Amino acid sequence: MVYTQSEILQKEVYLFERLDSANREAMKHLKAICFLRPTKENVELLIQELRRPKYSIYFIYFSNVISKSDIKALAEADEQEVVAEVQEFYGDYIAVNPHVFSLNLLGCCQGRSWDSAQLSRTTQGLTALLLSLKKCPMIRYQLSSEPAKRLAECVKQVITKEYELFDFRRTEVPPLLLLLDRSDDAITPLLNQWTYQAMVHELLGINNNRIDLSRVPGISKDLREVVLSAENDEFYANNMYLNFAEIGSNIKNLMEDFQRRKPKEQQKLESIADMKAFVENYPQFKKMSGTVSKHVTVVGELSRLVGERNLLEVSEVEQELACQNDHSSALQNVRRLLQSPRVSELDAARLVMLYALHYERHSSSSLPGLLAELRTRGVQEKYRKVRTALLARGSCGPQPCSTQSQACRAPVALQGVENVYTQHQPLLQETLDQLIKGKLKDSHFPYLGPSTLRDRPQDIIVFIIGGATYEEALTVYNLNRTNPGVRIVLGGTTIHNTRR
């Protein structure tokens, strides 16, 4: 997620192994650097390794706090004294973007309560993040969420227990950790997206920066899986938050630039200087060639799916469901799309879910009729069950039509058709806006413990239990840009798209 294999090779690391892979050869001429989560399994595997070491010397780095008893067990196993160093190097989370992190956990709660193993993992991930950023924060949590309160207490316990680790230089305004619950905004993860990174995740799926393109018609062998990382892909870094129309013209510019730089087929290599120039420019050309073919393929596939699944029309109706309050128009449009053979099962179910979230308690609600239409269409039961799960949350989902006052106020002064697809603002936008202005109510988002923040926060870490989205990552990116002096980091148990 943060370092490529070729970058590691430049540090003279030539062999990559997993500690749990069987039949590794002994290579006593090599030193080993181990980077591990301090889990019971990993400590046990390391004990086995140290009893029969395969390398000459070991430098051990744990991604989180390790207990004294585990260190003692490792020391006892190191009879041949091959361990040169043991350190805690806090990286027990996945760095997705410079301001976004994930724990890659799916299904962290059972009903309205934490799964105990997932609570423990989430606490570890959050405390490692705080340690790596050198923050000892004040904690606020969403009062309506029991999981948020529970997580706040667990993080506080670790900070209290490991107070020496959290003894950082005090800042004038203490940092703030804000814990939120996904179920407070069930609409955002259900919408189609139109900015590059969010759209790729929604339509193709991003898994640890990797995109699986194996199902793309006529895909070449070397493009079946590609990596999209802003760290080492300039085009992606510059375009990940732009909308689809802009990406199209930027891809065209990239292609034209590439054509200009392309070595001529019959290039005359007459002198040593010509050959030298060709050899020096070739790696750069090769890298650019890879970037061009990757993004042309990805954007081409997004474009194909948008056309095939009629997503422009679907998305327009989704935005109307999320942001307007015209029930009869919404119902008419949903019905029309449910009858269209071009609308996929997932999109049909998604439209009914969004209708349910907004209009279930409306006096003229036609939810039973729409569910019957899904059944008639033969939409798989798994999609229909999701709708029931969403609504079973009752009070924790958005209240019908209260969406107007929260995440989905009617768009103001829309200009150009482009905006029709991006009217929706996640609830997080309003929550963070109020927090930055010092207006977020303590009665809804209490502090854990007696002290409260007197000044406006400057360092904010917001974590969404149940998963964040790339639309929210875009919101945080924009807030960071428009509020100098405020730094916001967004995290979630996972990064959602509709399928997840």
TORLOVO-908377 format. One record per residue (C-alpha): residue number from 1; chain; x, y, z. Coordinates in steps of 0.1 Angstrom, whole numbers, plus 5000, padded with zeros to 4 digits. Example, Ala and Ser with C-alpha at 12.3 -4.5 7.8 and 13.67 -1.06 7.14 Angstrom:
// residues 2
@resi:1 chain:A x:5123 y:4955 z:5078;
@resi:2 chain:A x:5137 y:4989 z:5071;
// end
This chain:
// residues 500
@resi:1 chain:A x:5000 y:5000 z:5000;
@resi:2 chain:A x:5029 y:5025 z:5007;
@resi:3 chain:A x:5060 y:5010 z:4990;
@resi:4 chain:A x:5064 y:4991 z:4958;
@resi:5 chain:A x:5084 y:4959 z:4955;
@resi:6 chain:A x:5108 y:4977 z:4930;
@resi:7 chain:A x:5114 y:5004 z:4956;
@resi:8 chain:A x:5123 y:4977 z:4982;
@resi:9 chain:A x:5146 y:4961 z:4957;
@resi:10 chain:A x:5165 y:4993 z:4955;
@resi:11 chain:A x:5173 y:4989 z:4992;
@resi:12 chain:A x:5190 y:4956 z:4983;
@resi:13 chain:A x:5162 y:4934 z:4996;
@resi:14 chain:A x:5160 y:4905 z:4971;
@resi:15 chain:A x:5138 y:4879 z:4987;
@resi:16 chain:A x:5103 y:4883 z:5000;
@resi:17 chain:A x:5088 y:4855 z:5021;
@resi:18 chain:A x:5058 y:4849 z:5043;
@resi:19 chain:A x:5067 y:4836 z:5078;
@resi:20 chain:A x:5039 y:4810 z:5075;
@resi:21 chain:A x:5050 y:4796 z:5041;
@resi:22 chain:A x:5062 y:4760 z:5043;
@resi:23 chain:A x:5095 y:4746 z:5030;
@resi:24 chain:A x:5116 y:4778 z:5030;
@resi:25 chain:A x:5152 y:4771 z:5023;
@resi:26 chain:A x:5179 y:4780 z:5049;
@resi:27 chain:A x:5200 y:4809 z:5036;
@resi:28 chain:A x:5225 y:4817 z:5062;
@resi:29 chain:A x:5242 y:4843 z:5041;
@resi:30 chain:A x:5211 y:4865 z:5043;
@resi:31 chain:A x:5198 y:4888 z:5070;
@resi:32 chain:A x:5161 y:4888 z:5077;
@resi:33 chain:A x:5139 y:4918 z:5084;
@resi:34 chain:A x:5105 y:4907 z:5098;
@resi:35 chain:A x:5075 y:4930 z:5098;
@resi:36 chain:A x:5046 y:4915 z:5117;
@resi:37 chain:A x:5013 y:4922 z:5135;
@resi:38 chain:A x:5019 y:4912 z:5171;
@resi:39 chain:A x:4992 y:4884 z:5171;
@resi:40 chain:A x:4994 y:4852 z:5190;
@resi:41 chain:A x:4998 y:4833 z:5157;
@resi:42 chain:A x:5026 y:4855 z:5145;
@resi:43 chain:A x:5045 y:4853 z:5178;
@resi:44 chain:A x:5041 y:4815 z:5177;
@resi:45 chain:A x:5054 y:4813 z:5141;
@resi:46 chain:A x:5084 y:4835 z:5151;
@resi:47 chain:A x:5092 y:4813 z:5181;
@resi:48 chain:A x:5093 y:4783 z:5157;
@resi:49 chain:A x:5115 y:4803 z:5133;
@resi:50 chain:A x:5140 y:4814 z:5160;
@resi:51 chain:A x:5144 y:4778 z:5173;
@resi:52 chain:A x:5155 y:4768 z:5138;
@resi:53 chain:A x:5167 y:4800 z:5122;
@resi:54 chain:A x:5170 y:4800 z:5084;
@resi:55 chain:A x:5189 y:4833 z:5082;
@resi:56 chain:A x:5221 y:4846 z:5099;
@resi:57 chain:A x:5205 y:4875 z:5118;
@resi:58 chain:A x:5169 y:4888 z:5125;
@resi:59 chain:A x:5157 y:4924 z:5128;
@resi:60 chain:A x:5121 y:4922 z:5141;
@resi:61 chain:A x:5096 y:4950 z:5138;
@resi:62 chain:A x:5060 y:4947 z:5152;
@resi:63 chain:A x:5033 y:4969 z:5137;
@resi:64 chain:A x:5018 y:4975 z:5172;
@resi:65 chain:A x:5024 y:4973 z:5209;
@resi:66 chain:A x:5036 y:4938 z:5219;
@resi:67 chain:A x:5032 y:4924 z:5255;
@resi:68 chain:A x:5062 y:4918 z:5278;
@resi:69 chain:A x:5052 y:4881 z:5281;
@resi:70 chain:A x:5055 y:4877 z:5243;
@resi:71 chain:A x:5089 y:4894 z:5242;
@resi:72 chain:A x:5100 y:4870 z:5270;
@resi:73 chain:A x:5088 y:4840 z:5250;
@resi:74 chain:A x:5107 y:4852 z:5220;
@resi:75 chain:A x:5139 y:4858 z:5240;
@resi:76 chain:A x:5137 y:4822 z:5254;
@resi:77 chain:A x:5133 y:4808 z:5219;
@resi:78 chain:A x:5164 y:4827 z:5206;
@resi:79 chain:A x:5189 y:4802 z:5220;
@resi:80 chain:A x:5213 y:4808 z:5190;
@resi:81 chain:A x:5212 y:4846 z:5196;
@resi:82 chain:A x:5203 y:4855 z:5161;
@resi:83 chain:A x:5180 y:4884 z:5170;
@resi:84 chain:A x:5198 y:4918 z:5166;
@resi:85 chain:A x:5168 y:4941 z:5172;
@resi:86 chain:A x:5132 y:4942 z:5182;
@resi:87 chain:A x:5111 y:4973 z:5177;
@resi:88 chain:A x:5076 y:4985 z:5176;
@resi:89 chain:A x:5070 y:5003 z:5144;
@resi:90 chain:A x:5033 y:5015 z:5144;
@resi:91 chain:A x:5017 y:5006 z:5111;
@resi:92 chain:A x:4988 y:4984 z:5121;
@resi:93 chain:A x:4964 y:4998 z:5095;
@resi:94 chain:A x:4961 y:5002 z:5057;
@resi:95 chain:A x:4972 y:5036 z:5044;
@resi:96 chain:A x:4948 y:5041 z:5014;
@resi:97 chain:A x:4954 y:5078 z:5005;
@resi:98 chain:A x:4975 y:5105 z:5023;
@resi:99 chain:A x:4944 y:5113 z:5044;
@resi:100 chain:A x:4925 y:5080 z:5044;
@resi:101 chain:A x:4931 y:5047 z:5062;
@resi:102 chain:A x:4912 y:5014 z:5065;
@resi:103 chain:A x:4914 y:4983 z:5086;
@resi:104 chain:A x:4901 y:4960 z:5059;
@resi:105 chain:A x:4874 y:4945 z:5082;
@resi:106 chain:A x:4840 y:4934 z:5068;
@resi:107 chain:A x:4811 y:4928 z:5091;
@resi:108 chain:A x:4824 y:4943 z:5123;
@resi:109 chain:A x:4791 y:4943 z:5142;
@resi:110 chain:A x:4765 y:4916 z:5148;
@resi:111 chain:A x:4732 y:4935 z:5148;
@resi:112 chain:A x:4738 y:4966 z:5169;
@resi:113 chain:A x:4767 y:4952 z:5189;
@resi:114 chain:A x:4804 y:4947 z:5183;
@resi:115 chain:A x:4818 y:4913 z:5173;
@resi:116 chain:A x:4844 y:4911 z:5202;
@resi:117 chain:A x:4873 y:4900 z:5179;
@resi:118 chain:A x:4866 y:4929 z:5155;
@resi:119 chain:A x:4863 y:4954 z:5184;
@resi:120 chain:A x:4898 y:4943 z:5196;
@resi:121 chain:A x:4912 y:4946 z:5161;
@resi:122 chain:A x:4897 y:4980 z:5155;
@resi:123 chain:A x:4910 y:4993 z:5189;
@resi:124 chain:A x:4945 y:4980 z:5179;
@resi:125 chain:A x:4943 y:4997 z:5145;
@resi:126 chain:A x:4931 y:5030 z:5159;
@resi:127 chain:A x:4957 y:5031 z:5186;
@resi:128 chain:A x:4985 y:5023 z:5162;
@resi:129 chain:A x:4973 y:5051 z:5140;
@resi:130 chain:A x:4974 y:5075 z:5169;
@resi:131 chain:A x:5009 y:5064 z:5178;
@resi:132 chain:A x:5022 y:5067 z:5143;
@resi:133 chain:A x:5008 y:5102 z:5140;
@resi:134 chain:A x:5020 y:5110 z:5175;
@resi:135 chain:A x:4986 y:5121 z:5187;
@resi:136 chain:A x:4970 y:5117 z:5222;
@resi:137 chain:A x:4935 y:5129 z:5214;
@resi:138 chain:A x:4904 y:5139 z:5232;
@resi:139 chain:A x:4876 y:5116 z:5221;
@resi:140 chain:A x:4841 y:5123 z:5210;
@resi:141 chain:A x:4816 y:5097 z:5198;
@resi:142 chain:A x:4781 y:5095 z:5184;
@resi:143 chain:A x:4757 y:5092 z:5213;
@resi:144 chain:A x:4730 y:5073 z:5193;
@resi:145 chain:A x:4756 y:5045 z:5186;
@resi:146 chain:A x:4764 y:5019 z:5213;
@resi:147 chain:A x:4794 y:5006 z:5191;
@resi:148 chain:A x:4808 y:5041 z:5190;
@resi:149 chain:A x:4807 y:5045 z:5228;
@resi:150 chain:A x:4822 y:5010 z:5233;
@resi:151 chain:A x:4851 y:5018 z:5209;
@resi:152 chain:A x:4857 y:5051 z:5225;
@resi:153 chain:A x:4861 y:5034 z:5259;
@resi:154 chain:A x:4884 y:5007 z:5245;
@resi:155 chain:A x:4907 y:5033 z:5229;
@resi:156 chain:A x:4908 y:5053 z:5261;
@resi:157 chain:A x:4917 y:5022 z:5281;
@resi:158 chain:A x:4948 y:5016 z:5258;
@resi:159 chain:A x:4959 y:5053 z:5261;
@resi:160 chain:A x:4956 y:5051 z:5299;
@resi:161 chain:A x:4974 y:5018 z:5301;
@resi:162 chain:A x:5002 y:5028 z:5277;
@resi:163 chain:A x:5004 y:5064 z:5289;
@resi:164 chain:A x:5042 y:5065 z:5285;
@resi:165 chain:A x:5039 y:5057 z:5247;
@resi:166 chain:A x:5012 y:5085 z:5243;
@resi:167 chain:A x:5033 y:5111 z:5262;
@resi:168 chain:A x:5037 y:5134 z:5231;
@resi:169 chain:A x:5046 y:5171 z:5232;
@resi:170 chain:A x:5014 y:5189 z:5240;
@resi:171 chain:A x:4999 y:5211 z:5212;
@resi:172 chain:A x:4980 y:5243 z:5220;
@resi:173 chain:A x:4948 y:5227 z:5208;
@resi:174 chain:A x:4946 y:5190 z:5216;
@resi:175 chain:A x:4939 y:5166 z:5186;
@resi:176 chain:A x:4904 y:5152 z:5184;
@resi:177 chain:A x:4892 y:5116 z:5176;
@resi:178 chain:A x:4856 y:5116 z:5164;
@resi:179 chain:A x:4839 y:5081 z:5163;
@resi:180 chain:A x:4808 y:5078 z:5140;
@resi:181 chain:A x:4785 y:5049 z:5130;
@resi:182 chain:A x:4779 y:5040 z:5093;
@resi:183 chain:A x:4742 y:5033 z:5100;
@resi:184 chain:A x:4737 y:5070 z:5106;
@resi:185 chain:A x:4741 y:5075 z:5068;
@resi:186 chain:A x:4730 y:5045 z:5049;
@resi:187 chain:A x:4725 y:5065 z:5017;
@resi:188 chain:A x:4761 y:5074 z:5008;
@resi:189 chain:A x:4774 y:5039 z:5002;
@resi:190 chain:A x:4744 y:5031 z:4979;
@resi:191 chain:A x:4750 y:5058 z:4953;
@resi:192 chain:A x:4768 y:5055 z:4920;
@resi:193 chain:A x:4799 y:5077 z:4919;
@resi:194 chain:A x:4813 y:5100 z:4892;
@resi:195 chain:A x:4849 y:5109 z:4904;
@resi:196 chain:A x:4877 y:5087 z:4892;
@resi:197 chain:A x:4888 y:5068 z:4924;
@resi:198 chain:A x:4852 y:5064 z:4937;
@resi:199 chain:A x:4839 y:5053 z:4903;
@resi:200 chain:A x:4866 y:5027 z:4899;
@resi:201 chain:A x:4858 y:5012 z:4934;
@resi:202 chain:A x:4820 y:5013 z:4927;
@resi:203 chain:A x:4822 y:4997 z:4892;
@resi:204 chain:A x:4854 y:4975 z:4893;
@resi:205 chain:A x:4863 y:4973 z:4930;
@resi:206 chain:A x:4897 y:4984 z:4945;
@resi:207 chain:A x:4913 y:4959 z:4968;
@resi:208 chain:A x:4946 y:4972 z:4985;
@resi:209 chain:A x:4951 y:4995 z:4955;
@resi:210 chain:A x:4947 y:4966 z:4930;
@resi:211 chain:A x:4920 y:4964 z:4903;
@resi:212 chain:A x:4909 y:4931 z:4889;
@resi:213 chain:A x:4903 y:4936 z:4851;
@resi:214 chain:A x:4903 y:4899 z:4842;
@resi:215 chain:A x:4866 y:4901 z:4832;
@resi:216 chain:A x:4871 y:4929 z:4807;
@resi:217 chain:A x:4864 y:4917 z:4772;
@resi:218 chain:A x:4896 y:4911 z:4752;
@resi:219 chain:A x:4919 y:4921 z:4780;
@resi:220 chain:A x:4956 y:4915 z:4775;
@resi:221 chain:A x:4975 y:4892 z:4799;
@resi:222 chain:A x:4996 y:4919 z:4815;
@resi:223 chain:A x:4966 y:4941 z:4823;
@resi:224 chain:A x:4944 y:4915 z:4840;
@resi:225 chain:A x:4954 y:4931 z:4874;
@resi:226 chain:A x:4966 y:4967 z:4877;
@resi:227 chain:A x:4977 y:4989 z:4906;
@resi:228 chain:A x:4963 y:5023 z:4911;
@resi:229 chain:A x:4984 y:5042 z:4937;
@resi:230 chain:A x:4987 y:5080 z:4939;
@resi:231 chain:A x:5022 y:5074 z:4954;
@resi:232 chain:A x:5038 y:5064 z:4922;
@resi:233 chain:A x:5013 y:5072 z:4894;
@resi:234 chain:A x:5012 y:5109 z:4886;
@resi:235 chain:A x:4982 y:5107 z:4863;
@resi:236 chain:A x:4961 y:5089 z:4890;
@resi:237 chain:A x:4973 y:5114 z:4917;
@resi:238 chain:A x:4962 y:5143 z:4895;
@resi:239 chain:A x:4929 y:5129 z:4885;
@resi:240 chain:A x:4915 y:5107 z:4913;
@resi:241 chain:A x:4891 y:5135 z:4926;
@resi:242 chain:A x:4881 y:5148 z:4892;
@resi:243 chain:A x:4848 y:5139 z:4876;
@resi:244 chain:A x:4843 y:5115 z:4847;
@resi:245 chain:A x:4840 y:5141 z:4820;
@resi:246 chain:A x:4873 y:5157 z:4829;
@resi:247 chain:A x:4890 y:5123 z:4831;
@resi:248 chain:A x:4880 y:5117 z:4794;
@resi:249 chain:A x:4897 y:5148 z:4782;
@resi:250 chain:A x:4928 y:5143 z:4804;
@resi:251 chain:A x:4932 y:5107 z:4790;
@resi:252 chain:A x:4931 y:5123 z:4755;
@resi:253 chain:A x:4959 y:5148 z:4765;
@resi:254 chain:A x:4979 y:5119 z:4781;
@resi:255 chain:A x:4976 y:5099 z:4748;
@resi:256 chain:A x:4987 y:5129 z:4727;
@resi:257 chain:A x:5016 y:5136 z:4750;
@resi:258 chain:A x:5026 y:5100 z:4747;
@resi:259 chain:A x:5024 y:5100 z:4709;
@resi:260 chain:A x:5047 y:5130 z:4708;
@resi:261 chain:A x:5074 y:5113 z:4730;
@resi:262 chain:A x:5072 y:5080 z:4713;
@resi:263 chain:A x:5105 y:5069 z:4699;
@resi:264 chain:A x:5103 y:5070 z:4661;
@resi:265 chain:A x:5101 y:5036 z:4645;
@resi:266 chain:A x:5131 y:5042 z:4622;
@resi:267 chain:A x:5150 y:5063 z:4647;
@resi:268 chain:A x:5186 y:5066 z:4634;
@resi:269 chain:A x:5211 y:5056 z:4661;
@resi:270 chain:A x:5241 y:5068 z:4642;
@resi:271 chain:A x:5264 y:5081 z:4670;
@resi:272 chain:A x:5272 y:5070 z:4705;
@resi:273 chain:A x:5254 y:5101 z:4717;
@resi:274 chain:A x:5222 y:5090 z:4699;
@resi:275 chain:A x:5224 y:5055 z:4715;
@resi:276 chain:A x:5231 y:5070 z:4749;
@resi:277 chain:A x:5201 y:5094 z:4746;
@resi:278 chain:A x:5178 y:5065 z:4735;
@resi:279 chain:A x:5189 y:5042 z:4764;
@resi:280 chain:A x:5184 y:5070 z:4789;
@resi:281 chain:A x:5149 y:5079 z:4777;
@resi:282 chain:A x:5137 y:5043 z:4772;
@resi:283 chain:A x:5128 y:5035 z:4809;
@resi:284 chain:A x:5109 y:5067 z:4811;
@resi:285 chain:A x:5091 y:5059 z:4779;
@resi:286 chain:A x:5084 y:5024 z:4791;
@resi:287 chain:A x:5069 y:5037 z:4823;
@resi:288 chain:A x:5047 y:5062 z:4805;
@resi:289 chain:A x:5036 y:5035 z:4781;
@resi:290 chain:A x:5025 y:5014 z:4811;
@resi:291 chain:A x:5006 y:5043 z:4826;
@resi:292 chain:A x:4988 y:5052 z:4793;
@resi:293 chain:A x:4977 y:5016 z:4786;
@resi:294 chain:A x:4965 y:5011 z:4822;
@resi:295 chain:A x:4944 y:5042 z:4824;
@resi:296 chain:A x:4930 y:5039 z:4788;
@resi:297 chain:A x:4919 y:5003 z:4797;
@resi:298 chain:A x:4904 y:5014 z:4831;
@resi:299 chain:A x:4885 y:5044 z:4817;
@resi:300 chain:A x:4874 y:5024 z:4787;
@resi:301 chain:A x:4859 y:4997 z:4809;
@resi:302 chain:A x:4842 y:5024 z:4831;
@resi:303 chain:A x:4828 y:5039 z:4800;
@resi:304 chain:A x:4815 y:5006 z:4787;
@resi:305 chain:A x:4798 y:4998 z:4820;
@resi:306 chain:A x:4782 y:5032 z:4822;
@resi:307 chain:A x:4767 y:5026 z:4787;
@resi:308 chain:A x:4758 y:4990 z:4792;
@resi:309 chain:A x:4741 y:4995 z:4826;
@resi:310 chain:A x:4724 y:5028 z:4816;
@resi:311 chain:A x:4741 y:5045 z:4846;
@resi:312 chain:A x:4736 y:5081 z:4836;
@resi:313 chain:A x:4699 y:5077 z:4839;
@resi:314 chain:A x:4701 y:5055 z:4870;
@resi:315 chain:A x:4724 y:5079 z:4888;
@resi:316 chain:A x:4701 y:5109 z:4880;
@resi:317 chain:A x:4672 y:5091 z:4897;
@resi:318 chain:A x:4694 y:5080 z:4926;
@resi:319 chain:A x:4704 y:5117 z:4932;
@resi:320 chain:A x:4667 y:5127 z:4930;
@resi:321 chain:A x:4659 y:5100 z:4956;
@resi:322 chain:A x:4687 y:5112 z:4979;
@resi:323 chain:A x:4684 y:5150 z:4975;
@resi:324 chain:A x:4649 y:5160 z:4965;
@resi:325 chain:A x:4615 y:5156 z:4982;
@resi:326 chain:A x:4592 y:5150 z:4953;
@resi:327 chain:A x:4576 y:5116 z:4960;
@resi:328 chain:A x:4554 y:5111 z:4929;
@resi:329 chain:A x:4582 y:5120 z:4905;
@resi:330 chain:A x:4607 y:5097 z:4924;
@resi:331 chain:A x:4582 y:5068 z:4923;
@resi:332 chain:A x:4574 y:5073 z:4886;
@resi:333 chain:A x:4611 y:5073 z:4877;
@resi:334 chain:A x:4620 y:5042 z:4899;
@resi:335 chain:A x:4591 y:5023 z:4883;
@resi:336 chain:A x:4602 y:5033 z:4848;
@resi:337 chain:A x:4638 y:5021 z:4854;
@resi:338 chain:A x:4627 y:4988 z:4871;
@resi:339 chain:A x:4609 y:4980 z:4838;
@resi:340 chain:A x:4640 y:4987 z:4817;
@resi:341 chain:A x:4660 y:4956 z:4806;
@resi:342 chain:A x:4692 y:4977 z:4806;
@resi:343 chain:A x:4691 y:4982 z:4844;
@resi:344 chain:A x:4710 y:4955 z:4862;
@resi:345 chain:A x:4697 y:4936 z:4892;
@resi:346 chain:A x:4721 y:4954 z:4916;
@resi:347 chain:A x:4709 y:4988 z:4902;
@resi:348 chain:A x:4673 y:4979 z:4905;
@resi:349 chain:A x:4677 y:4968 z:4941;
@resi:350 chain:A x:4698 y:4999 z:4949;
@resi:351 chain:A x:4670 y:5022 z:4936;
@resi:352 chain:A x:4644 y:5004 z:4957;
@resi:353 chain:A x:4667 y:5006 z:4988;
@resi:354 chain:A x:4672 y:5044 z:4983;
@resi:355 chain:A x:4634 y:5048 z:4978;
@resi:356 chain:A x:4628 y:5028 z:5010;
@resi:357 chain:A x:4653 y:5048 z:5030;
@resi:358 chain:A x:4637 y:5081 z:5020;
@resi:359 chain:A x:4600 y:5073 z:5016;
@resi:360 chain:A x:4592 y:5041 z:5036;
@resi:361 chain:A x:4570 y:5061 z:5061;
@resi:362 chain:A x:4556 y:5085 z:5035;
@resi:363 chain:A x:4518 y:5085 z:5035;
@resi:364 chain:A x:4517 y:5073 z:4998;
@resi:365 chain:A x:4547 y:5049 z:5001;
@resi:366 chain:A x:4546 y:5022 z:4974;
@resi:367 chain:A x:4574 y:5001 z:4989;
@resi:368 chain:A x:4554 y:4968 z:4988;
@resi:369 chain:A x:4546 y:4973 z:4951;
@resi:370 chain:A x:4582 y:4980 z:4943;
@resi:371 chain:A x:4594 y:4949 z:4961;
@resi:372 chain:A x:4568 y:4929 z:4942;
@resi:373 chain:A x:4583 y:4943 z:4910;
@resi:374 chain:A x:4618 y:4932 z:4921;
@resi:375 chain:A x:4605 y:4897 z:4926;
@resi:376 chain:A x:4587 y:4897 z:4892;
@resi:377 chain:A x:4619 y:4908 z:4876;
@resi:378 chain:A x:4636 y:4878 z:4892;
@resi:379 chain:A x:4661 y:4899 z:4913;
@resi:380 chain:A x:4681 y:4876 z:4935;
@resi:381 chain:A x:4669 y:4871 z:4970;
@resi:382 chain:A x:4703 y:4883 z:4984;
@resi:383 chain:A x:4696 y:4918 z:4971;
@resi:384 chain:A x:4660 y:4919 z:4985;
@resi:385 chain:A x:4673 y:4907 z:5019;
@resi:386 chain:A x:4697 y:4936 z:5021;
@resi:387 chain:A x:4668 y:4960 z:5018;
@resi:388 chain:A x:4652 y:4943 z:5049;
@resi:389 chain:A x:4685 y:4946 z:5068;
@resi:390 chain:A x:4687 y:4983 z:5060;
@resi:391 chain:A x:4652 y:4990 z:5073;
@resi:392 chain:A x:4655 y:4967 z:5103;
@resi:393 chain:A x:4678 y:4993 z:5118;
@resi:394 chain:A x:4648 y:5015 z:5123;
@resi:395 chain:A x:4658 y:5046 z:5142;
@resi:396 chain:A x:4694 y:5045 z:5132;
@resi:397 chain:A x:4688 y:5049 z:5095;
@resi:398 chain:A x:4680 y:5083 z:5081;
@resi:399 chain:A x:4645 y:5093 z:5090;
@resi:400 chain:A x:4622 y:5097 z:5060;
@resi:401 chain:A x:4625 y:5132 z:5045;
@resi:402 chain:A x:4647 y:5143 z:5074;
@resi:403 chain:A x:4673 y:5138 z:5047;
@resi:404 chain:A x:4664 y:5173 z:5036;
@resi:405 chain:A x:4678 y:5188 z:5068;
@resi:406 chain:A x:4708 y:5165 z:5069;
@resi:407 chain:A x:4730 y:5151 z:5042;
@resi:408 chain:A x:4706 y:5158 z:5013;
@resi:409 chain:A x:4695 y:5194 z:5012;
@resi:410 chain:A x:4683 y:5204 z:4978;
@resi:411 chain:A x:4712 y:5215 z:4957;
@resi:412 chain:A x:4718 y:5252 z:4954;
@resi:413 chain:A x:4723 y:5270 z:4921;
@resi:414 chain:A x:4732 y:5240 z:4900;
@resi:415 chain:A x:4750 y:5248 z:4868;
@resi:416 chain:A x:4754 y:5224 z:4839;
@resi:417 chain:A x:4743 y:5189 z:4836;
@resi:418 chain:A x:4775 y:5176 z:4853;
@resi:419 chain:A x:4762 y:5186 z:4887;
@resi:420 chain:A x:4730 y:5165 z:4883;
@resi:421 chain:A x:4751 y:5135 z:4892;
@resi:422 chain:A x:4770 y:5150 z:4921;
@resi:423 chain:A x:4743 y:5169 z:4941;
@resi:424 chain:A x:4746 y:5146 z:4971;
@resi:425 chain:A x:4767 y:5155 z:5000;
@resi:426 chain:A x:4774 y:5128 z:5026;
@resi:427 chain:A x:4762 y:5135 z:5062;
@resi:428 chain:A x:4799 y:5136 z:5071;
@resi:429 chain:A x:4802 y:5170 z:5053;
@resi:430 chain:A x:4777 y:5186 z:5077;
@resi:431 chain:A x:4791 y:5169 z:5108;
@resi:432 chain:A x:4827 y:5180 z:5101;
@resi:433 chain:A x:4816 y:5215 z:5090;
@resi:434 chain:A x:4799 y:5220 z:5124;
@resi:435 chain:A x:4829 y:5205 z:5142;
@resi:436 chain:A x:4853 y:5228 z:5125;
@resi:437 chain:A x:4831 y:5258 z:5133;
@resi:438 chain:A x:4828 y:5247 z:5170;
@resi:439 chain:A x:4791 y:5241 z:5166;
@resi:440 chain:A x:4788 y:5203 z:5169;
@resi:441 chain:A x:4764 y:5196 z:5197;
@resi:442 chain:A x:4778 y:5179 z:5228;
@resi:443 chain:A x:4743 y:5165 z:5234;
@resi:444 chain:A x:4746 y:5144 z:5202;
@resi:445 chain:A x:4784 y:5139 z:5202;
@resi:446 chain:A x:4796 y:5139 z:5238;
@resi:447 chain:A x:4832 y:5139 z:5250;
@resi:448 chain:A x:4845 y:5108 z:5267;
@resi:449 chain:A x:4856 y:5120 z:5301;
@resi:450 chain:A x:4852 y:5153 z:5319;
@resi:451 chain:A x:4872 y:5177 z:5298;
@resi:452 chain:A x:4860 y:5194 z:5266;
@resi:453 chain:A x:4877 y:5213 z:5238;
@resi:454 chain:A x:4875 y:5251 z:5243;
@resi:455 chain:A x:4891 y:5260 z:5210;
@resi:456 chain:A x:4881 y:5249 z:5175;
@resi:457 chain:A x:4899 y:5217 z:5166;
@resi:458 chain:A x:4928 y:5217 z:5142;
@resi:459 chain:A x:4938 y:5180 z:5141;
@resi:460 chain:A x:4908 y:5158 z:5135;
@resi:461 chain:A x:4908 y:5120 z:5131;
@resi:462 chain:A x:4873 y:5108 z:5121;
@resi:463 chain:A x:4866 y:5071 z:5121;
@resi:464 chain:A x:4835 y:5054 z:5108;
@resi:465 chain:A x:4825 y:5021 z:5124;
@resi:466 chain:A x:4810 y:4999 z:5096;
@resi:467 chain:A x:4831 y:5015 z:5069;
@resi:468 chain:A x:4838 y:5048 z:5051;
@resi:469 chain:A x:4834 y:5055 z:5013;
@resi:470 chain:A x:4855 y:5072 z:4987;
@resi:471 chain:A x:4827 y:5099 z:4984;
@resi:472 chain:A x:4835 y:5107 z:5021;
@resi:473 chain:A x:4873 y:5107 z:5013;
@resi:474 chain:A x:4866 y:5133 z:4986;
@resi:475 chain:A x:4846 y:5154 z:5012;
@resi:476 chain:A x:4876 y:5153 z:5036;
@resi:477 chain:A x:4900 y:5161 z:5008;
@resi:478 chain:A x:4880 y:5192 z:4999;
@resi:479 chain:A x:4876 y:5203 z:5036;
@resi:480 chain:A x:4914 y:5200 z:5040;
@resi:481 chain:A x:4919 y:5222 z:5010;
@resi:482 chain:A x:4893 y:5249 z:5019;
@resi:483 chain:A x:4902 y:5251 z:5056;
@resi:484 chain:A x:4938 y:5261 z:5060;
@resi:485 chain:A x:4951 y:5252 z:5095;
@resi:486 chain:A x:4927 y:5222 z:5098;
@resi:487 chain:A x:4940 y:5187 z:5091;
@resi:488 chain:A x:4914 y:5159 z:5089;
@resi:489 chain:A x:4922 y:5122 z:5085;
@resi:490 chain:A x:4894 y:5098 z:5077;
@resi:491 chain:A x:4893 y:5061 z:5086;
@resi:492 chain:A x:4869 y:5032 z:5085;
@resi:493 chain:A x:4867 y:4996 z:5093;
@resi:494 chain:A x:4866 y:4991 z:5055;
@resi:495 chain:A x:4861 y:5012 z:5024;
@resi:496 chain:A x:4826 y:5005 z:5010;
@resi:497 chain:A x:4810 y:5003 z:4976;
@resi:498 chain:A x:4774 y:4992 z:4970;
@resi:499 chain:A x:4783 y:4955 z:4967;
@resi:500 chain:A x:4803 y:4955 z:4999;
// end
